[in-house]
């Protein structure tokens, strides 16, 4: 397998260079979708695209089991050298290249697989909504095993190492507004002070107590009230909240506490406080059997001394919505050490490209082990 991976390495790097140079933001991955669809068709696999959104599915083989591998497609919109542009600073260009590389290797080493291999190219991971759309379209309804991957920053994993599971945390974001009338600074009793209400929200958020053994946090990340006139008490304000929890159950408890606080303060101050939820990212639900298969592949490719234990991180990924919505799925994510620096989402992010071919071999071996029904 290593010799064939070496043979396709230059082609995979060409794929990466193309995807890196043609980055597209969430739900607008039109050229990326066309490029991947044409690539899959040229390789003779069955291709599915969608009329109402981006994304593409490739399929190889027949029958059960169905083993799927997912790559996210979208880039971030950020400032690079003073210019705002779509930028693959989260490594999704590498993820797509890895999955296309897996396809090339699988066709060579498993031309007649005993089962179906599905290649999922998913849009809008950065929005936290792409996986939910794929679930809605039934893409994983018949899938038995699902594998994902993500480059990891140097602070978490050095180059040449890997983890068999990424245990992401849950994240939830709220936009809020306090609505009342402004009043004269000399007559505070005639109105409500939105700044005081905001201070009460922060105080009560800081007094939320959940199980200390379960990591969690809630923070007010923005608050805007008042104008240039210092003799006006602002009645209205807007604010943002950032909620984090390592487990989905803890997130639900935390969100209920936050909503209870907002309801109480709205009644106490006799004002209207509205909150709307923005992005909502689920915490990881890792299947131990899938994790063991990935662990075995990492050991075979990199050696046991380069295998690291599952990585617990406060970051999030909508990959985990697949298992939340379809609990029967056996899923895990490969974490790829590649000396990624300065960090994910940094406009000048770089990583060691040889990690792409290492990941191709790990994931190919994992799929083969899965189809053969072998366990570590």
C-alpha positions in Angstrom: 0.0 0.0 0.0 2.8 2.4 0.9 4.3 2.1 -2.6 1.0 3.0 -4.3 0.4 5.9 -1.9 3.8 7.2 -2.9 2.9 6.8 -6.5 -0.3 9.0 -6.1 1.3 11.5 -3.8 1.9 14.1 -6.5 -1.6 13.8 -7.8 -3.0 14.3 -4.3 -0.9 17.3 -3.8 -2.2 18.7 -7.1 -5.7 18.2 -5.8 -4.8 20.0 -2.5 -3.3 22.9 -4.4 -6.4 23.3 -6.5 -8.8 23.2 -3.6 -6.6 25.5 -1.5 -6.5 28.0 -4.3 -10.2 27.9 -4.9 -11.6 28.2 -1.4 -15.4 28.9 -1.0 -17.4 29.8 2.0 -20.3 27.9 3.6 -23.3 27.0 1.3 -21.4 28.6 -1.6 -19.1 25.7 -2.4 -20.3 25.5 -6.0 -17.0 25.2 -7.8 -15.7 22.8 -5.2 -18.8 20.6 -5.6 -18.4 20.5 -9.4 -14.7 19.7 -9.1 -15.2 16.8 -6.8 -18.2 15.5 -8.7 -16.2 15.5 -11.9 -13.3 13.8 -10.2 -15.6 11.0 -8.8 -17.3 10.5 -12.1 -13.9 10.2 -13.8 -13.0 7.5 -11.3 -16.1 5.5 -12.1 -18.0 5.8 -8.8 -21.7 6.6 -8.4 -22.2 10.3 -7.8 -25.1 12.1 -6.1 -25.4 15.9 -6.0 -28.3 18.0 -4.6 -30.5 20.5 -6.4 -31.0 22.8 -3.4 -27.6 22.9 -1.9 -23.9 22.2 -2.3 -22.2 18.9 -1.4 -21.6 15.7 -3.2 -21.7 12.0 -2.5 -19.6 9.2 -4.1 -20.3 5.5 -3.7 -18.2 2.5 -4.5 -19.2 -1.2 -4.0 -22.6 -2.8 -3.2 -24.5 -4.1 -0.2 -23.8 -4.2 3.5 -22.0 -3.1 5.5 -22.0 0.6 4.5 -18.9 2.4 5.6 -18.8 6.1 5.1 -16.0 8.7 5.3 -16.7 12.4 5.5 -14.8 15.5 4.5 -15.9 19.1 5.1 -15.7 21.4 2.2 -16.1 25.0 3.3 -13.6 27.8 4.0 -13.7 30.7 6.4 -14.2 34.3 5.4 -11.3 36.3 6.9 -8.8 39.0 6.3 -5.5 37.8 4.8 -2.8 40.4 4.2 -5.4 43.2 4.4 -7.9 41.6 2.0 -11.1 39.7 3.0 -11.4 36.4 1.2 -12.4 32.8 1.5 -9.5 31.0 3.2 -8.9 27.4 4.1 -7.4 28.1 7.5 -9.2 25.1 9.1 -7.7 22.4 6.9 -10.8 21.4 5.0 -8.8 21.5 1.7 -6.6 18.8 3.3 -9.6 16.8 4.4 -11.1 16.7 0.9 -7.7 15.7 -0.5 -7.4 12.9 2.0 -10.8 11.4 1.2 -10.1 11.6 -2.6 -6.8 9.9 -1.9 -8.5 7.2 0.1 -10.8 6.6 -2.9 -7.8 6.2 -5.2 -6.1 3.7 -2.9 -9.3 1.7 -2.1 -9.9 1.2 -5.8 -6.4 -0.3 -6.2 -6.5 -2.5 -3.1 -10.2 -3.4 -2.8 -11.6 -3.4 -6.4 -14.5 -5.6 -5.3 -15.3 -4.6 -1.7 -17.7 -6.8 0.4 -19.9 -3.9 1.1 -20.4 -0.2 0.2 -18.0 2.6 0.7 -19.6 6.1 0.7 -17.6 9.3 0.3 -19.4 12.2 1.9 -18.3 15.8 0.9 -20.3 18.0 3.3 -20.8 21.7 3.0 -21.1 24.3 5.7 -19.3 22.7 8.7 -18.2 26.2 9.7 -21.8 27.2 10.0 -22.6 24.1 12.1 -25.5 23.3 9.7 -24.1 21.1 6.9 -24.2 17.8 8.7 -27.8 18.4 9.7 -28.7 19.0 6.1 -27.0 15.7 5.1 -28.9 13.8 7.8 -32.1 15.4 6.5 -31.3 14.1 3.0 -30.9 10.6 4.3 -27.2 10.4 3.5 -26.4 8.3 6.6 -29.7 6.4 7.1 -28.2 3.1 6.0 -24.6 3.7 7.2 -23.1 1.3 9.7 -19.7 3.0 10.3 -18.8 6.7 9.8 -15.2 8.1 9.9 -14.1 11.7 9.8 -10.8 13.4 10.3 -9.3 16.8 11.3 -5.8 18.3 11.3 -4.8 19.2 14.9 -2.7 22.2 16.0 0.8 21.7 17.2 -0.3 22.6 20.7 -2.3 19.4 20.7 -0.4 16.9 18.5 3.1 17.0 17.0 3.8 15.9 13.4 3.8 12.1 12.9 1.3 11.3 15.7 -2.4 10.7 15.6 -5.4 10.0 17.8 -8.2 7.5 17.2 -10.9 9.9 18.4 -11.5 13.7 18.8 -13.7 14.3 21.8 -15.1 17.7 20.9 -17.2 19.7 23.3 -20.6 21.3 22.7 -21.0 25.0 21.9 -24.1 27.1 21.7 -24.4 30.8 20.9 -27.2 33.3 21.8 -28.0 36.8 20.6 -30.0 38.8 23.1 -31.8 42.1 23.3 -33.2 44.2 26.2 -36.1 46.4 25.1 -37.3 49.4 27.0 -37.4 53.2 26.7 -34.6 55.7 27.4 -35.0 58.0 30.4 -33.4 61.3 31.6 -30.5 60.8 33.9 -32.2 63.0 36.5 -35.3 60.8 36.6 -34.1 57.1 36.8 -37.3 56.0 38.4 -39.2 56.6 35.2 -37.5 53.9 33.2 -35.2 50.8 33.2 -31.4 50.9 32.9 -30.4 48.3 30.4 -26.8 48.5 31.7 -27.9 47.5 35.2 -29.9 44.6 33.7 -26.9 43.5 31.7 -24.8 43.6 34.9 -27.4 41.4 36.7 -27.3 38.9 33.8 -23.5 38.6 34.1 -23.7 38.3 37.9 -26.3 35.5 37.8 -24.5 33.7 35.0 -21.4 33.6 37.2 -23.4 32.0 39.9 -24.5 29.0 37.8 -23.3 25.8 39.5 -23.4 22.5 37.7 -21.4 19.3 38.3 -17.7 20.6 38.7 -16.5 17.2 37.2 -18.1 18.1 33.9 -16.3 21.0 32.1 -18.6 23.9 31.2 -18.7 27.7 30.9 -21.0 30.5 30.0 -19.8 34.0 29.1 -21.2 37.3 28.0 -19.1 38.1 24.9 -20.6 41.4 23.9 -22.9 44.1 25.3 -23.9 47.4 23.6 -26.0 50.1 25.2 -26.2 53.9 25.2 -24.9 56.6 22.9 -22.9 59.8 23.1 -25.2 61.6 25.5 -24.1 60.9 29.1 -27.3 62.2 30.6 -29.5 59.5 29.0 -30.1 56.2 30.7 -30.4 53.6 28.0 -33.4 51.4 28.1 -32.3 49.1 25.3 -29.2 47.0 24.7 -28.0 44.0 22.7 -25.7 41.2 24.0 -24.2 37.9 23.1 -23.7 34.7 25.1 -21.2 31.9 24.5 -22.0 28.5 26.2 -19.6 25.6 26.3 -19.8 22.1 27.8 -17.9 18.9 27.3 -21.0 16.8 27.2 -24.4 17.3 25.5 -26.3 16.5 28.8 -24.3 19.3 30.5 -25.1 21.7 27.7 -28.8 21.1 28.1 -28.6 21.8 31.8 -26.5 24.9 31.2 -28.9 26.3 28.6 -31.9 25.7 30.9 -30.2 27.7 33.6 -29.4 30.5 31.3 -33.0 30.7 30.0 -34.3 30.6 33.6 -32.1 33.6 34.4 -33.3 35.6 31.5 -37.0 34.8 32.3 -36.5 35.7 35.9 -34.8 39.1 35.2 -37.3 40.0 32.5 -40.0 39.6 35.2 -38.0 41.2 37.9 -37.2 44.4 35.9 -40.5 44.3 34.1 -38.9 44.5 30.6 -38.8 42.4 27.5 -35.6 40.4 27.0 -35.4 38.3 23.9 -32.9 35.6 23.1 -32.3 33.9 19.8 -30.0 30.9 19.4 -27.4 31.0 16.7 -25.0 28.2 16.0 -25.5 25.0 18.0 -22.7 22.4 17.9 -23.1 19.0 19.5 -20.4 17.3 21.7 -18.8 14.2 20.4 -20.5 10.8 20.8 -17.6 8.4 20.0 -18.2 4.7 19.3 -15.6 2.5 21.1 -15.6 -0.2 18.3 -14.9 2.4 15.6 -12.3 4.0 17.8 -10.5 0.6 18.3 -10.4 0.0 14.5 -8.9 3.5 14.0 -6.4 2.9 16.8 -5.3 -0.4 15.2 -4.8 1.4 11.9 -2.8 4.2 13.4 -0.5 1.6 15.2 0.0 -0.2 11.9 0.9 2.9 9.9 2.7 5.1 12.4 3.8 2.6 15.0 2.4 2.3 18.5 4.8 4.9 19.9 3.1 7.5 17.7 -0.4 6.6 18.8 -1.9 9.1 21.2 -5.0 8.6 23.4 -8.3 10.2 22.4 -8.0 14.0 22.3 -10.4 16.0 24.5 -10.8 19.6 23.1 -13.2 22.4 23.7 -13.4 23.1 20.0 -16.5 21.8 18.1 -17.4 20.1 14.8 -20.8 19.4 13.3 -19.6 15.9 12.4 -21.1 14.8 15.8 -24.7 15.6 14.6 -24.6 12.5 12.5 -24.4 10.3 15.6 -26.7 12.5 17.7 -29.4 12.3 15.0 -28.7 8.6 14.1 -27.6 7.0 17.3 -27.0 3.6 15.7 -24.1 5.0 13.8 -20.6 3.8 14.8 -18.4 6.8 14.4 -15.1 8.4 15.3 -12.8 11.1 14.0 -9.1 10.7 13.3 -7.0 13.5 14.8 -3.9 14.2 12.6 -0.7 15.6 14.1 1.0 17.8 11.4 2.7 20.6 13.3 -0.1 22.9 12.4 0.8 26.5 13.4 0.2 29.2 14.5 -3.3 27.6 15.0 -6.6 26.6 13.4 -8.4 29.6 11.9 -5.2 31.7 11.8 -5.1 33.4 8.4 -1.5 32.2 7.8 -2.1 28.7 9.1 0.5 26.1 7.8 1.0 22.4 8.4 3.3 19.6 7.3 1.9 18.2 4.0 3.3 14.7 4.5 0.5 14.2 7.1 -2.0 14.1 4.2 -0.5 10.8 2.8 -0.2 9.4 6.3 -3.9 10.1 6.9 -4.8 8.5 3.6 -3.1 5.2 4.6 -4.6 5.2 8.2 -8.2 5.8 6.9 -7.8 3.3 4.0 -6.6 0.6 6.5 -9.5 1.5 8.8 -12.1 1.1 6.1 -10.6 -2.2 5.0 -10.5 -3.5 8.6 -14.1 -2.4 9.0 -15.3 -4.2 5.8 -13.5 -7.3 6.8 -15.2 -7.3 10.2 -12.0 -7.3 12.1 -11.6 -5.9 15.5 -8.4 -4.8 17.4 
